[in-house]
Amino acid sequence: MCRGAWAKAPGLLGGVVLSAGLGIILLTTSLGHDIQAASYDLPFAWRPTVYPNEVAMVYLDDASYEQLHQKYTEPWSRAILAKLLKRLTADGAGAVVFDIVFSDALDPVTDQQFADAMSENGKVIIACDWSIAYYAGRSAEQAGSKFTPPLQLFNEHAVDIGASALFPEEGEYIRQYKPTIPNEQTNTLAWSTALLVRPSFNESNSLRDTPFWMNYYGPEYALPLVSLYKAVAENDPNVPAGFFRNKVVFVGAKLQTRLAPYRKDEYSTPFSYLPDDKWMPGVAIHATAFLNLIRGDYLREFPWWVNRVLIIAFGILFGVGLVLCRPLWAVVFGLLPILPIAYADYYAFDRYHYWFPWLIVVAVQIPVAIVWAVTYNSVRLHVEKRLIEQSLALYLSPKLVKKFAANPQLMKPGAKKQLLTILFTDIADFSAIAEGMDSDELARLMNAYFQSAVQNCIHATDGTVVKYLGDGIFSFWNAPDPQADHAYRACEAALRFCALSAQRINGRELITRLGLHTGVANVGNFGSDQRFDYTGIGENINLAARMEGLNKYLGTRVLLTGETQKEVASRLVTRYLGLFRLKGFEKAVAVYELTAFLEKEAESRPLRERFAAALEKFAKQDFAGAEAAFRRVQEISPQDGPAQFYLEQIQELRAAAALPPEWNGAITLKDK
């Protein structure tokens, strides 16, 4: 599965540089903002909605504008807001927070009523505002009045004020909440409310000067909410007496219409992917921040150095680990950790309120490491394979080259028993033909001969050339790849040899003699790790070689044993030539001549029939009848080698001692 690391040092270094380097860039620069933001957002979509009960929302929404006959272009009637405060006081609300800047005097009577209601409640926080231009990097002089305080009357009766300003990212996203206004001493609404409700939550808290990550409990509806007109109505069944008891009530705008005189106070959150929850009112964000503070469940990010260590560690792990694996396993091992990493981040988020920019790992570092590992190893393996193929192609067939290159295990010593059809070739009288020739010219002519023989005969039938034996070739079929019709393929190759255009050397035609046999042999790599010889060994290999040598006695070109003939009898034309006891083999071998493809069967039928009749007489020791019969064969083919061979054998047998009664016509050859 995995390979040695030292040979892959460039790939390992490249994997680390790409994976870890890209991760650090995305972690520490603005290029990674979006993917870090997505890492923060996604766990909210997986976590079930949480429903806090410490707060309640009262919205100045479109329905309230309509039911209470308020104009969008004018501030809300403070008489209505005073009525709301009286209701909340009567219900025993824990505190009331207005995300409204009461900066202008309206009607003195209703203004005083509202101020008195604040005093009666005793726990009312109202909003102030700050100039956005000031916080966009401009100076106070450039921005004009940066601070908008509430009316002095209300400021005196409220228990505290808090800045309503929020500082969204691009796209109006609120992911971090600033407890105080930067470079100022004014608290924001959530911080002021937390100090009021829980005095032990003092200003020395380390969060005061540090923005914290918001932990949204769900879409807007996760917080208990009610429209203002229902909160001030008499006996509304949806808002019964005591509805607001012990709750911190946040009051603010929630408008769907665009008729309001100012930009709507709405922002994007991790739940903005939901069609009905694209925007969350600013007052709901202040309420959520307040809950985060008093619950202590605001989100924390790991220290900067921890994030860097983790990103570098993941970069090294995947940059190195995947390069050590084959391409397929690199993909598998790269994809497997994605879910565990995502779950680990979610577990830390849900249980311990920590978040980590995990998408840098699973969406960037792992894919980059996979692509690099697959690309590097694919290129490296291709180069290695090409080098192996170039080396093996010097002496192995194309098919065997591919086999070795695809499976280096074949290059190790070892063999197995395999049924083969074996072919040996030899050029008749080659020594005499080549005598006196220039060596370079002889080499050129022989190379042309081997090129034609191998390409057009052996490789054309998917045979494996094992080795060259002087002017001969040793090859077999059914290894290294199995071939159901291996015997036929070998015989087809032999007939292709016979059909080759005749080559001439020194004015003499090159005649190739071939011997075939089908049998089991030990096939494999015989040798060492450094030097090997893919070949076949066994008596069946030797028998095929003996069949090739038998051609010179019988005057034939292609001989095959009975084992091969059985496999091809229905597809090729053969002539039975009798039984032969060859040197080194005790048992007589049935020998056949391969003559043609089946479509040419009729052309040689008379010859084969006469020869079979003559051979039958010969086996019965009817030498006179056999001699006459073999001469009738010569009437059809005067140059027929097997007929001439048997005529000579008849003369020798007549001169020899009497044959044993069990003799069946087998010819014993003393030479190879």
C-alpha positions as CSV (number, residue, x, y, z in Angstrom):
1,M,0.0,0.0,0.0
2,C,2.6,2.5,1.1
3,R,6.1,2.7,-0.3
4,G,9.5,3.8,0.9
5,A,9.8,7.4,1.9
6,W,13.4,8.1,0.9
7,A,12.7,7.6,-2.8
8,K,9.9,10.2,-2.5
9,A,11.7,13.0,-0.7
10,P,10.9,15.6,-3.4
11,G,7.2,14.6,-3.2
12,L,7.2,14.7,0.6
13,L,8.7,18.1,0.7
14,G,6.3,19.4,-2.0
15,G,3.3,18.0,-0.2
16,V,4.3,19.7,3.1
17,V,5.0,23.0,1.4
18,L,1.7,23.0,-0.5
19,S,-0.6,21.7,2.2
20,A,0.9,23.4,5.3
21,G,2.0,26.5,3.5
22,L,-1.4,27.1,1.9
23,G,-3.1,26.4,5.2
24,I,-1.0,29.1,7.0
25,I,-1.7,31.6,4.3
26,L,-5.4,31.1,4.6
27,L,-5.2,31.2,8.4
28,T,-3.2,34.4,8.6
29,T,-4.3,36.5,5.7
30,S,-7.5,38.0,4.3
31,L,-7.4,35.4,1.6
32,G,-8.8,32.9,4.1
33,H,-11.6,35.1,5.5
34,D,-14.4,33.3,3.6
35,I,-13.3,29.8,4.5
36,Q,-12.8,30.7,8.1
37,A,-16.2,32.3,8.2
38,A,-17.7,29.2,6.8
39,S,-15.9,27.1,9.4
40,Y,-17.6,29.3,12.1
41,D,-21.1,29.2,10.4
42,L,-21.5,25.5,9.5
43,P,-21.7,23.9,13.0
44,F,-24.7,26.1,13.8
45,A,-26.6,24.4,10.9
46,W,-25.9,21.0,12.5
47,R,-26.7,21.8,16.1
48,P,-30.4,21.6,17.2
49,T,-32.0,24.9,18.1
50,V,-31.5,26.1,21.7
51,Y,-34.4,28.0,23.3
52,P,-33.2,30.3,26.1
53,N,-35.8,31.5,28.6
54,E,-33.8,34.3,30.3
55,V,-34.9,36.9,27.8
56,A,-38.0,38.0,25.8
57,M,-38.2,40.2,22.7
58,V,-40.7,42.9,22.1
59,Y,-40.7,44.0,18.5
60,L,-41.7,47.3,17.1
61,D,-42.8,45.5,13.9
62,D,-45.0,46.2,11.0
63,A,-48.0,44.7,12.7
64,S,-47.5,47.0,15.7
65,Y,-47.2,50.0,13.4
66,E,-50.5,49.1,11.8
67,Q,-52.4,48.1,15.0
68,L,-51.2,51.1,17.1
69,H,-51.6,53.6,14.2
70,Q,-48.0,54.7,14.1
71,K,-46.3,56.4,11.2
72,Y,-43.1,54.9,9.8
73,T,-41.7,58.4,9.2
74,E,-42.2,59.6,12.9
75,P,-40.7,58.3,16.2
76,W,-42.9,56.0,18.3
77,S,-45.4,57.6,20.7
78,R,-43.7,57.6,24.1
79,A,-47.1,57.2,25.7
80,I,-47.2,53.7,24.1
81,L,-43.7,52.9,25.3
82,A,-44.6,54.2,28.8
83,K,-47.6,51.8,28.8
84,L,-45.2,49.0,27.8
85,L,-42.9,49.8,30.6
86,K,-45.8,49.8,33.1
87,R,-46.8,46.4,31.9
88,L,-43.3,45.0,32.2
89,T,-43.0,46.5,35.7
90,A,-46.2,44.9,36.7
91,D,-45.1,41.5,35.3
92,G,-41.8,41.7,37.3
93,A,-39.5,41.8,34.3
94,G,-35.8,41.4,35.3
95,A,-34.7,44.4,33.2
96,V,-35.8,46.3,30.1
97,V,-33.4,47.2,27.3
98,F,-34.4,49.7,24.6
99,D,-32.5,49.4,21.4
100,I,-33.8,52.8,20.5
101,V,-32.0,56.1,20.7
102,F,-34.3,58.6,22.4
103,S,-32.3,61.7,21.3
104,D,-35.1,64.1,20.5
105,A,-37.8,65.7,22.7
106,L,-41.3,65.1,21.4
107,D,-44.4,65.9,23.5
108,P,-43.3,67.1,27.0
109,V,-46.2,65.3,28.6
110,T,-45.6,61.9,27.1
111,D,-41.8,62.3,27.4
112,Q,-42.3,62.8,31.2
113,Q,-44.6,59.9,31.4
114,F,-42.0,57.7,29.7
115,A,-39.3,59.0,32.0
116,D,-41.5,58.4,35.1
117,A,-42.1,54.8,33.9
118,M,-38.4,54.3,33.6
119,S,-37.9,55.5,37.2
120,E,-40.8,53.3,38.4
121,N,-39.2,50.2,36.8
122,G,-35.7,51.1,38.0
123,K,-33.9,48.7,35.6
124,V,-34.2,50.3,32.2
125,I,-31.2,50.6,29.9
126,I,-31.5,52.9,26.8
127,A,-29.4,53.2,23.7
128,C,-26.9,55.8,22.5
129,D,-25.3,55.7,19.0
130,W,-22.0,56.3,17.4
131,S,-21.1,57.6,13.9
132,I,-20.3,54.7,11.5
133,A,-17.9,57.0,9.6
134,Y,-15.8,57.5,12.7
135,Y,-15.3,53.7,13.0
136,A,-14.6,53.4,9.3
137,G,-11.2,54.9,10.0
138,R,-12.0,58.6,9.8
139,S,-11.0,61.1,12.4
140,A,-13.7,62.7,14.6
141,E,-13.4,66.0,12.7
142,Q,-14.0,64.2,9.4
143,A,-16.9,62.3,10.8
144,G,-18.7,65.1,12.5
145,S,-20.5,64.3,15.7
146,K,-19.5,60.7,16.4
147,F,-21.7,60.3,19.5
148,T,-25.4,60.5,19.7
149,P,-26.6,60.5,23.4
150,P,-30.1,60.1,24.6
151,L,-32.2,63.0,25.8
152,Q,-30.9,64.3,29.1
153,L,-34.4,63.6,30.7
154,F,-34.3,60.0,29.8
155,N,-30.6,59.6,30.6
156,E,-31.3,60.8,34.2
157,H,-34.2,58.3,34.7
158,A,-32.5,55.2,33.0
159,V,-30.3,53.1,35.1
160,D,-27.6,52.9,32.3
161,I,-27.0,53.5,28.6
162,G,-25.5,51.2,26.1
163,A,-24.3,51.8,22.5
164,S,-26.5,50.2,19.9
165,A,-23.8,50.3,17.3
166,L,-22.9,46.9,15.7
167,F,-19.9,46.5,13.4
168,P,-20.7,44.0,10.7
169,E,-18.4,42.3,8.3
170,E,-18.9,42.5,4.6
171,G,-22.4,41.3,3.7
172,E,-23.7,42.7,7.0
173,Y,-22.6,39.6,8.9
174,I,-22.3,39.8,12.6
175,R,-20.0,37.0,13.9
176,Q,-18.2,38.9,16.6
177,Y,-19.6,41.3,19.2
178,K,-17.7,44.2,20.6
179,P,-18.5,44.7,24.3
180,T,-17.3,48.3,24.2
181,I,-16.9,51.0,21.5
182,P,-13.4,50.9,20.2
183,N,-11.1,53.5,21.7
184,E,-13.9,54.7,23.9
185,Q,-15.3,53.9,27.4
186,T,-18.9,53.4,26.4
187,N,-20.3,49.9,26.8
188,T,-22.5,48.3,24.2
189,L,-26.1,47.3,25.2
190,A,-25.2,43.6,25.9
191,W,-22.4,44.5,28.2
192,S,-24.3,47.2,30.1
193,T,-27.2,44.8,30.5
194,A,-24.9,42.0,31.8
195,L,-23.5,44.4,34.4
196,L,-27.0,45.4,35.5
197,V,-28.4,41.8,35.8
198,R,-25.3,40.3,37.2
199,P,-23.1,42.8,39.2
200,S,-20.4,40.2,39.7
201,F,-19.9,40.5,36.0
202,N,-17.6,43.5,36.4
203,E,-15.7,45.7,34.0
204,S,-12.4,44.0,34.9
205,N,-13.6,41.0,32.9
206,S,-11.1,40.3,30.2
207,L,-13.8,40.3,27.6
208,R,-14.6,44.0,28.0
209,D,-11.8,45.1,25.6
210,T,-11.9,42.0,23.3
211,P,-14.6,41.1,20.7
212,F,-16.0,37.7,21.4
213,W,-17.5,35.2,18.9
214,M,-21.3,35.1,19.0
215,N,-23.0,31.8,19.9
216,Y,-26.3,32.0,18.1
217,Y,-28.9,29.7,19.6
218,G,-30.9,29.4,16.5
219,P,-32.8,31.6,14.0
220,E,-34.6,34.6,15.4
221,Y,-37.5,32.6,16.6
222,A,-35.3,30.8,19.2
223,L,-35.8,33.8,21.4
224,P,-39.3,34.3,23.0
225,L,-40.8,37.2,21.0
226,V,-44.0,39.2,21.0
227,S,-45.2,42.2,18.9
228,L,-45.5,45.5,20.8
229,Y,-49.2,45.8,20.1
230,K,-49.8,42.5,21.9
231,A,-47.6,43.4,24.8
232,V,-49.6,46.5,25.5
233,A,-53.0,45.0,24.7
234,E,-55.5,44.3,27.5
235,N,-55.8,40.6,28.3
236,D,-54.2,39.3,25.1
237,P,-54.3,35.5,25.4
238,N,-50.9,35.1,23.8
239,V,-49.3,37.4,26.3
240,P,-50.9,36.6,29.7
241,A,-50.1,38.3,33.0
242,G,-46.7,37.3,34.2
243,F,-45.4,36.5,30.7
244,F,-42.3,38.7,31.2
245,R,-41.6,37.7,34.8
246,N,-37.9,37.5,35.6
247,K,-37.0,38.0,32.0
248,V,-34.7,40.6,30.5
249,V,-36.9,42.3,27.9
250,F,-35.2,43.7,24.8
251,V,-37.3,46.2,22.8
252,G,-36.4,47.2,19.3
253,A,-37.4,47.4,15.7
254,K,-38.2,44.6,13.3
255,L,-39.4,45.9,10.0
256,Q,-40.1,44.1,6.8
257,T,-41.2,47.3,5.0
258,R,-38.8,49.8,3.4
259,L,-40.9,52.8,4.5
260,A,-38.9,53.4,7.6
261,P,-36.9,56.6,7.5
262,Y,-33.5,55.0,8.2
263,R,-31.7,51.8,7.1
264,K,-33.3,48.8,8.6
265,D,-31.4,47.5,11.7
266,E,-31.0,43.9,10.4
267,Y,-27.9,41.7,9.9
268,S,-26.8,38.4,8.5
269,T,-26.1,35.5,10.9
270,P,-25.0,31.8,10.4
271,F,-28.7,31.1,9.9
272,S,-29.1,33.5,6.9
273,Y,-29.0,30.5,4.6
274,L,-32.6,29.8,5.6
275,P,-35.0,31.7,3.3
276,D,-37.2,33.0,6.1
277,D,-34.3,33.9,8.4
278,K,-32.0,35.8,6.1
279,W,-31.9,38.8,8.4
280,M,-31.9,39.1,12.2
281,P,-32.8,42.4,13.9
282,G,-30.0,44.2,15.7
283,V,-31.9,44.1,19.0
284,A,-32.0,40.3,18.8
285,I,-28.2,40.2,18.2
286,H,-27.8,42.4,21.4
287,A,-30.0,40.0,23.3
288,T,-28.0,37.0,22.0
289,A,-24.8,38.7,23.0
290,F,-26.2,39.4,26.5
291,L,-27.2,35.7,26.9
292,N,-23.7,34.7,25.8
293,L,-22.2,36.9,28.5
294,I,-24.3,35.8,31.4
295,R,-24.3,32.1,30.4
296,G,-20.6,32.1,29.6
297,D,-21.3,30.1,26.4
298,Y,-19.9,32.6,23.9
299,L,-17.6,31.0,21.4
300,R,-13.9,30.9,21.9
301,E,-11.2,30.6,19.3
302,F,-8.1,28.7,20.1
303,P,-5.0,30.9,20.8
304,W,-3.3,32.0,17.6
305,W,-0.3,29.8,18.2
306,V,-2.5,26.7,18.7
307,N,-4.3,27.3,15.4
308,R,-0.9,27.6,13.6
309,V,0.5,24.5,15.2
310,L,-2.7,22.5,14.2
311,I,-2.7,23.8,10.7
312,I,1.0,23.0,10.2
313,A,0.5,19.6,11.9
314,F,-2.4,18.7,9.6
315,G,-0.3,20.0,6.6
316,I,2.6,17.7,7.5
317,L,0.3,14.8,8.3
318,F,-1.5,14.8,5.0
319,G,1.3,16.3,2.9
320,V,3.6,13.5,3.9
321,G,1.2,10.6,4.6
322,L,-0.7,10.7,1.3
323,V,2.5,11.0,-0.8
324,L,3.7,7.7,0.8
325,C,0.6,5.9,-0.5
326,R,-0.4,4.7,-3.9
327,P,-2.8,7.1,-5.7
328,L,-6.0,5.1,-4.9
329,W,-5.1,4.7,-1.3
330,A,-4.1,8.4,-1.1
331,V,-7.7,9.3,-2.1
332,V,-9.2,6.8,0.4
333,F,-7.0,7.9,3.3
334,G,-7.5,11.5,2.4
335,L,-11.3,11.3,2.4
336,L,-11.6,9.1,5.5
337,P,-10.6,11.8,8.1
338,I,-12.9,14.5,6.8
339,L,-15.9,13.4,8.8
340,P,-13.9,12.7,12.0
341,I,-12.3,16.2,11.7
342,A,-15.7,17.8,11.1
343,Y,-17.2,15.9,14.1
344,A,-14.3,16.8,16.4
345,D,-14.8,20.5,15.6
346,Y,-18.5,20.2,16.2
347,Y,-18.0,18.4,19.5
348,A,-15.6,21.2,20.7
349,F,-18.2,23.7,19.5
350,D,-21.2,22.1,21.1
351,R,-19.7,20.9,24.3
352,Y,-16.9,23.4,25.1
353,H,-17.8,26.4,22.9
354,Y,-14.6,26.4,21.0
355,W,-14.3,26.7,17.2
356,F,-11.5,26.0,14.8
357,P,-11.1,27.0,11.1
358,W,-11.5,23.3,10.2
359,L,-12.6,23.9,6.7
360,I,-9.0,25.0,5.9
361,V,-8.1,21.4,6.6
362,V,-10.9,19.5,5.0
363,A,-11.7,21.8,2.1
364,V,-8.2,23.0,1.2
365,Q,-5.3,21.1,2.8
366,I,-6.7,17.6,2.3
367,P,-7.8,18.1,-1.3
368,V,-4.5,19.8,-2.1
369,A,-2.6,17.0,-0.5
370,I,-4.7,14.4,-2.4
371,V,-4.2,16.1,-5.7
372,W,-0.5,16.5,-5.1
373,A,0.0,12.9,-3.9
374,V,-2.0,11.4,-6.8
375,T,-0.3,13.7,-9.4
376,Y,3.2,13.2,-8.0
377,N,2.9,9.4,-7.6
378,S,1.2,9.0,-11.0
379,V,3.9,10.9,-12.7
380,R,6.6,9.1,-10.7
381,L,5.1,5.7,-11.3
382,H,4.7,6.5,-15.0
383,V,8.4,7.5,-15.3
384,E,9.4,4.4,-13.4
385,K,7.2,2.2,-15.5
386,R,8.6,3.7,-18.7
387,L,12.2,3.2,-17.5
388,I,11.4,-0.4,-16.6
389,E,9.6,-1.0,-20.0
390,Q,12.6,0.5,-21.9
391,S,14.9,-1.8,-20.0
392,L,12.8,-4.9,-20.4
393,A,11.9,-4.2,-24.0
394,L,15.5,-5.0,-24.9
395,Y,14.8,-8.7,-24.4
396,L,11.1,-9.2,-23.6
397,S,8.0,-9.2,-25.7
398,P,5.7,-6.1,-25.4
399,K,3.1,-8.2,-23.6
400,L,5.6,-9.4,-21.1
401,V,7.1,-5.9,-20.7
402,K,3.6,-4.6,-19.7
403,K,3.1,-7.5,-17.4
404,F,6.4,-6.9,-15.6
405,A,6.0,-3.1,-15.5
406,A,2.5,-3.4,-14.0
407,N,3.4,-6.0,-11.5
408,P,7.0,-5.7,-10.2
409,Q,6.4,-8.8,-8.1
410,L,6.9,-10.8,-11.3
411,M,10.5,-9.7,-11.3
412,K,11.2,-11.6,-8.1
413,P,12.4,-15.2,-8.2
414,G,9.6,-17.8,-8.2
415,A,7.7,-20.0,-10.5
416,K,4.4,-21.9,-10.7
417,K,3.0,-24.8,-12.7
418,Q,1.1,-23.7,-15.8
419,L,-0.4,-25.4,-18.8
420,L,1.3,-24.1,-21.9
421,T,1.5,-24.5,-25.6
422,I,5.2,-24.3,-26.4
423,L,6.7,-23.4,-29.7
424,F,10.3,-23.8,-30.9
425,T,11.6,-22.6,-34.2
426,D,14.8,-23.2,-36.1
427,I,16.1,-22.3,-39.6
428,A,17.0,-25.3,-41.7
429,D,20.7,-25.6,-42.6
430,F,21.4,-22.2,-41.1
431,S,25.1,-22.9,-40.5
432,A,25.7,-23.7,-44.1
433,I,23.7,-20.7,-45.3
434,A,25.6,-18.2,-43.1
435,E,29.0,-19.6,-43.7
436,G,31.4,-17.0,-45.0
437,M,29.0,-14.1,-44.6
438,D,30.1,-10.7,-43.2
439,S,29.0,-10.5,-39.6
440,D,27.3,-7.1,-39.8
441,E,25.4,-8.1,-42.9
442,L,24.4,-11.4,-41.2
443,A,23.2,-9.5,-38.2
444,R,21.2,-7.1,-40.3
445,L,19.5,-9.9,-42.2
446,M,18.7,-11.9,-39.0
447,N,17.3,-8.9,-37.2
448,A,15.0,-8.4,-40.1
449,Y,14.0,-12.1,-40.0
450,F,13.3,-12.0,-36.2
451,Q,11.5,-8.7,-36.5
452,S,9.1,-10.1,-39.1
453,A,8.7,-13.5,-37.3
454,V,8.0,-12.0,-33.9
455,Q,5.8,-9.2,-34.9
456,N,3.8,-11.0,-37.6
457,C,3.6,-14.4,-36.1
458,I,4.2,-14.6,-32.3
459,H,3.1,-11.2,-31.1
460,A,0.2,-11.1,-33.6
461,T,-1.3,-14.1,-31.7
462,D,-0.4,-12.8,-28.2
463,G,2.4,-15.2,-27.7
464,T,5.3,-14.6,-25.3
465,V,8.8,-14.6,-26.7
466,V,10.9,-16.2,-24.0
467,K,14.3,-16.1,-25.6
468,Y,16.3,-16.3,-28.8
469,L,18.3,-19.5,-29.3
470,G,20.9,-18.6,-32.0
471,D,18.7,-18.7,-35.2
472,G,15.7,-20.1,-33.3
473,I,13.0,-18.7,-31.1
474,F,11.5,-20.2,-27.9
475,S,8.0,-18.9,-27.1
476,F,4.8,-20.1,-25.4
477,W,1.2,-19.2,-24.9
478,N,-1.1,-19.1,-21.8
479,A,1.5,-17.2,-19.7
480,P,1.9,-14.8,-18.2
481,D,-1.8,-14.1,-19.1
482,P,-4.2,-17.0,-19.4
483,Q,-5.6,-17.8,-22.8
484,A,-8.4,-20.3,-23.2
485,D,-7.4,-21.0,-26.9
486,H,-3.7,-21.0,-26.3
487,A,-3.1,-24.1,-28.5
488,Y,-4.9,-22.6,-31.4
489,R,-3.1,-19.4,-31.1
490,A,0.3,-21.2,-31.2
491,C,-0.7,-23.2,-34.2
492,E,-1.9,-20.0,-35.9
493,A,1.5,-18.5,-35.3
494,A,3.1,-21.6,-36.8
495,L,0.9,-21.2,-40.0
496,R,1.8,-17.5,-40.1
497,F,5.5,-18.5,-40.1
498,C,4.8,-20.7,-43.2
499,A,3.0,-17.9,-44.9
500,L,5.8,-15.3,-44.4
501,S,7.5,-14.1,-47.6
502,A,10.6,-16.1,-48.1
503,Q,13.8,-14.4,-47.1
504,R,17.1,-15.3,-48.8
505,I,20.7,-15.3,-47.6
506,N,23.6,-16.1,-49.9
507,G,21.0,-16.9,-52.5
508,R,19.3,-19.6,-50.4
509,E,15.8,-19.4,-49.0
510,L,15.4,-19.4,-45.2
511,I,13.0,-22.2,-44.3
512,T,11.7,-22.2,-40.7
513,R,11.0,-25.5,-39.0
514,L,8.6,-25.5,-36.0
515,G,7.7,-27.8,-33.2
516,L,4.7,-27.5,-30.8
517,H,3.6,-29.3,-27.7
518,T,1.0,-28.6,-25.0
519,G,1.8,-29.6,-21.5
520,V,2.4,-28.4,-17.9
521,A,5.7,-26.6,-17.2
522,N,7.2,-24.6,-14.4
523,V,6.9,-21.0,-15.5
524,G,8.3,-17.9,-13.8
525,N,11.4,-15.9,-13.0
526,F,14.4,-18.0,-12.6
527,G,17.4,-16.0,-11.3
528,S,18.1,-13.3,-8.7
529,D,16.6,-9.9,-7.8
530,Q,19.3,-8.3,-10.0
531,R,19.2,-10.6,-13.0
532,F,16.2,-12.7,-14.0
533,D,15.1,-14.9,-16.8
534,Y,11.4,-15.4,-17.3
535,T,11.1,-18.8,-18.8
536,G,9.6,-22.3,-18.6
537,I,11.3,-25.4,-17.4
538,G,10.4,-29.0,-17.5
539,E,10.2,-32.1,-19.7
540,N,7.3,-30.7,-21.7
541,I,9.6,-27.8,-22.8
542,N,12.1,-30.3,-23.9
543,L,9.5,-32.3,-25.8
544,A,8.5,-29.2,-27.8
545,A,12.2,-28.7,-28.7
546,R,12.4,-32.4,-29.8
547,M,9.4,-31.9,-32.0
548,E,11.2,-29.0,-33.8
549,G,14.2,-31.3,-34.3
550,L,12.1,-34.1,-35.7
551,N,11.3,-32.0,-38.7
552,K,14.7,-32.6,-40.2
553,Y,14.1,-36.4,-40.2
554,L,10.6,-36.1,-41.6
555,G,11.3,-33.3,-44.1
556,T,8.4,-31.3,-42.6
557,R,8.0,-27.7,-41.4
558,V,5.5,-27.8,-38.6
559,L,5.1,-30.8,-36.2
560,L,2.9,-31.0,-33.1
561,T,2.2,-33.6,-30.5
562,G,-1.0,-35.4,-30.0
563,E,-1.7,-33.2,-26.9
564,T,-1.7,-30.1,-29.1
565,Q,-3.6,-31.8,-31.9
566,K,-6.5,-32.7,-29.6
567,E,-7.0,-29.0,-28.8
568,V,-7.1,-27.8,-32.4
569,A,-8.5,-30.9,-34.4
570,S,-11.8,-29.2,-34.9
571,R,-10.3,-26.0,-36.2
572,L,-7.2,-26.9,-38.2
573,V,-6.0,-29.5,-40.7
574,T,-3.4,-32.0,-39.4
575,R,-1.9,-35.2,-40.7
576,Y,-1.1,-38.1,-38.3
577,L,2.6,-39.1,-38.9
578,G,2.8,-42.0,-36.4
579,L,4.4,-42.8,-33.1
580,F,7.9,-41.7,-32.2
581,R,10.1,-42.6,-29.3
582,L,12.3,-39.5,-29.0
583,K,15.7,-39.3,-27.3
584,G,15.3,-38.8,-23.6
585,F,11.7,-39.9,-23.5
586,E,10.6,-43.5,-22.8
587,K,7.0,-43.2,-23.9
588,A,6.3,-43.0,-27.6
589,V,4.8,-39.7,-28.8
590,A,2.0,-39.3,-31.3
591,V,3.2,-36.8,-33.9
592,Y,1.1,-34.8,-36.3
593,E,1.9,-32.4,-39.1
594,L,0.1,-29.1,-39.1
595,T,-0.9,-28.4,-42.7
596,A,-3.5,-25.7,-43.0
597,F,-6.6,-23.9,-41.7
598,L,-9.8,-25.8,-41.9
599,E,-11.1,-24.0,-45.0
600,K,-8.3,-25.7,-47.0
601,E,-9.1,-29.2,-45.7
602,A,-10.2,-30.5,-49.1
603,E,-6.9,-29.6,-50.8
604,S,-4.8,-32.1,-48.8
605,R,-7.5,-34.8,-48.2
606,P,-6.4,-37.3,-50.8
607,L,-2.8,-37.1,-49.6
608,R,-3.8,-37.5,-46.0
609,E,-6.1,-40.5,-46.7
610,R,-3.4,-42.3,-48.7
611,F,-0.8,-41.6,-46.0
612,A,-3.1,-42.9,-43.3
613,A,-3.7,-46.1,-45.2
614,A,0.0,-46.6,-45.7
615,L,0.8,-45.9,-42.0
616,E,-1.8,-48.4,-40.9
617,K,-0.1,-51.2,-43.0
618,F,3.2,-50.1,-41.6
619,A,2.1,-50.5,-38.0
620,K,0.8,-54.0,-38.8
621,Q,4.2,-54.9,-40.2
622,D,2.8,-55.3,-43.7
623,F,5.9,-53.7,-45.1
624,A,5.3,-54.7,-48.7
625,G,1.8,-53.3,-48.6
626,A,3.1,-50.2,-46.8
627,E,5.8,-49.6,-49.3
628,A,3.4,-49.7,-52.2
629,A,1.0,-47.4,-50.3
630,F,3.7,-44.8,-49.5
631,R,4.7,-44.8,-53.2
632,R,1.1,-44.0,-54.0
633,V,1.4,-41.0,-51.6
634,Q,4.4,-39.9,-53.7
635,E,2.3,-40.0,-56.8
636,I,0.3,-37.1,-55.3
637,S,3.4,-35.3,-53.7
638,P,6.7,-36.6,-55.0
639,Q,8.6,-34.5,-52.5
640,D,6.5,-35.6,-49.5
641,G,9.1,-36.0,-46.6
642,P,7.1,-38.3,-44.3
643,A,6.4,-40.8,-47.1
644,Q,10.1,-40.8,-48.0
645,F,11.1,-41.2,-44.3
646,Y,8.9,-44.3,-44.0
647,L,10.1,-45.9,-47.2
648,E,13.7,-45.6,-45.7
649,Q,12.5,-47.1,-42.4
650,I,10.9,-50.0,-44.2
651,Q,14.3,-50.8,-45.8
652,E,16.0,-50.7,-42.5
653,L,13.4,-52.8,-40.7
654,R,13.6,-55.5,-43.4
655,A,17.3,-55.7,-42.8
656,A,16.9,-55.8,-39.1
657,A,16.1,-58.7,-36.8
658,A,12.5,-59.8,-36.4
659,L,10.3,-57.3,-34.6
660,P,8.6,-58.1,-31.4
661,P,4.9,-59.1,-31.8
662,E,3.7,-56.1,-29.7
663,W,5.4,-53.6,-32.0
664,N,2.9,-51.0,-33.1
665,G,4.9,-49.0,-35.6
666,A,6.7,-46.7,-33.2
667,I,9.9,-45.3,-34.5
668,T,12.9,-44.9,-32.1
669,L,15.2,-42.0,-32.8
670,K,18.6,-42.1,-31.3
671,D,19.6,-38.5,-32.1
672,K,17.9,-35.3,-31.2
